[in-house]
Amino acid sequence: MNAASPISPPQSSALALGRPAPPTGSLWKGVAIAILAVGIEQVYLSVSSSLAVVPSTIGALLVPLGIFGMVPLLARWEGRPLREYGFTVRGGVAPALLYVSLFALLFLTIWLEPGFVFGFGAAAPLSSLGFGFSLLYGPVIALEQCAIFLGVLFRRLVRHLRFVRAMVVTSVFFGLASTNLPVLARVSLDLATQTVFTTTFTSLVLGVVLALYFYKSQWSLVGPVALEAAILCIPLLMPVGARQPGWEDAFATYLIAYVAVLIAVDLLMQEPRLQAQKYLGRAIGPRRFRFRERAENRRVARDIAVVAVALVAIVGTAEVALPAVAGTPSTPILAIATYSMVPTFERGTLVLIEKASPEQIHVGTIIAFQVSCLPSPTVHRVYKILVSGPSPVYLTKGDANPSPDPCDVPYSHVLGRAVLWVPYVGYLILDPLLAGGLILLAVLSAALIRPAKQ
């Protein structure tokens, strides 16, 4: 007589209790595939500059297609169907395309918005080869990145790590895969900083958006692939674009656009209750789910209001207190707007000044002053003291300028001397759009992406 086999509880009972299902696939295999994908991409980027135009263009399409080919190989290796990696449609194709259209339209609107301030410029006409490449490049890259980093990596990480941590790790891979790391190590610090902001960091934020979209669409890659392809193709195929005075504005525009899409994904797409219970740790019953969501929305709104009031209070207090502490008639914080003081001060350096007596100003002292012949205020070094005494007159010069400034600086026009400076932080003063974008990202990311309780 055979012994009775134990009866295992159905999987739905695990969902009802809010416990995650057993991991699908090996975590180390997913991480290894993601690292290999980034490595292959970086090897190609390091040699693509030495290739001819046509081989480089063909390689830009074949390399990501080859990386994408690792997904079906992994599925065959693990003996699992491709639908477990996100190659499935949930809820129909029409609703998915409708969401993609709304999100892409929102991105396009914000991307073009600076044109109403800075003007629009006509894009350079593309050749037949360039147009064909632009038309194929976005979908190919989107298919590769979403399949590897969402379908393989994020789908596994979310079963081993907390939801937010899984999103962060996935988006870091997004940022690394989109950055030319070999070239980044060889360029100047200024250009490397621009690249990190405009490419690495924006790709990282895009990774967060796509990971949340992947989750909200119930692990279907249709929406994320279509959205990333649209975001990559819109700037390449649009006949006009917004003029940007600097990379800071371009970075801020993309950042605000991504955050707006992130908010739209969070608000418009509602995940099933059992999925939220399973992956976000929301152990709540059906009747309480709606009321719990409303309470969380009120908490988010309250937190945003508190942060906004605190920021206004801090800025207002600084405007009043800092001039009194530094002994200057106006704010003692200045931002370097030009390259006249390179290499001492790069553009975007934040400089703190304090009131200085004539005895404290010598040849070589860096002072801030206001004169009619130069943009006001100006931060340059004292090149020569023309008149000594209680009311001295100075001749100033920027370290990178070939000749001294065209007019003299009386002591009465001196605002103070530089006592402290921080590189690149001054961009927050030079570009309010950049500052607003970073503040918006910090506040909303903390409010919208809530930590999981597993």
JOJOGI-V979977 format. One record per backbone hydrogen bond with DSSP energy under -0.5 kcal/mol. CO is the residue of the C=O (numbers start at 1). NH is the residue of the N-H. Records with the same first field share a line. If there is no record, write none. Layout:
CO=NH  NH
//
This chain:
6=8
10=13  14
11=14  15
12=16
13=17
14=19
15=18
23=25
26=30
27=31
28=32
29=33
30=34
31=35
32=36
33=37
34=38
35=39
36=40
37=41
38=42
39=43
40=44
41=45
42=46
43=47
44=47  48
45=49
47=50
48=51
52=56
53=57
54=58
55=59
56=60
57=61
58=61  62
59=63
61=65
62=66
63=67
64=68
65=69
67=70
68=71  72
69=73
70=74
71=75
72=76
73=77
74=78
75=79  80
81=84
82=85  87
83=86
86=88  221
88=222
89=91
92=96
93=97
94=98
95=99
96=100
97=101
98=102
99=103
100=104
101=105
102=106
103=107
104=108
105=109
106=110
107=111
108=112
109=113
110=114
112=115
113=116
114=117  118  119
115=119
119=243
121=241
127=131
128=132
129=133
130=134
131=135
132=136
133=137
134=138
136=140
137=141
138=142
139=143
140=144
141=145
142=146
143=147
144=148
145=149  150
146=150  151
147=152
148=153
149=154
150=155
152=156
153=156  157
154=158
156=159
157=160  161
162=166
163=167
164=168
165=169
166=170
167=171
168=172
169=173
170=174
171=175
172=176
173=177
174=178
176=179
179=181
180=184
181=185
183=186  187
188=192
189=193
190=194
191=195
192=196
193=197
194=198
195=199  200
196=201
197=202
199=203
200=204
201=205
202=206
203=207
204=208
205=209
206=210
207=211
208=212
209=213
210=214
211=215
212=216
213=217
214=219  220
215=218
220=224
221=225
222=226
223=227
224=228
225=229
226=230
227=231
228=232
229=233
230=234
231=235
233=237
234=238
239=123
241=121
246=249  250
247=251
248=252
249=253
250=254
251=255
252=256
253=257
254=258
255=259
256=260
257=261
258=262
259=263
260=264
261=265
262=266
263=267
264=268
265=269
268=270
269=271
272=276
273=277
274=278
275=279
276=280  282
277=281
280=453
281=283
282=284
285=289
286=290
288=292
289=293
290=294
291=295
292=296
293=297
294=298
295=299
296=300
297=301
298=302
299=303
300=304
301=305
302=306
303=307
304=308
305=309
306=310
307=311
308=312
309=313
310=314
311=315
312=316
313=317
314=318
315=319
316=320
317=321
318=322
320=324
321=325
322=326
323=327  328
326=355
332=334  353
334=351
335=337
336=348
339=342
340=400  401
341=344  345
346=349
348=426  427
349=336  351
350=422
351=334
352=419  420
354=417
357=360
358=361
360=362
362=365
365=367  382
366=418
367=380
368=415  416
369=377  378
371=374
378=369  380
380=367
381=397
382=364
384=386  395
387=393
389=392
392=411
393=386  387
394=396  409
395=383  384
396=405
397=381
398=401
408=410
409=394
410=413
411=414
413=370
416=368
417=354
420=352
422=350  425  426
423=425
424=427
425=428
426=429  430
427=431
431=435
432=436
433=437
434=438
435=439
436=440
437=441
438=442
439=443
440=444
441=445
442=446
443=447
444=448
445=449
448=450
452=454
//
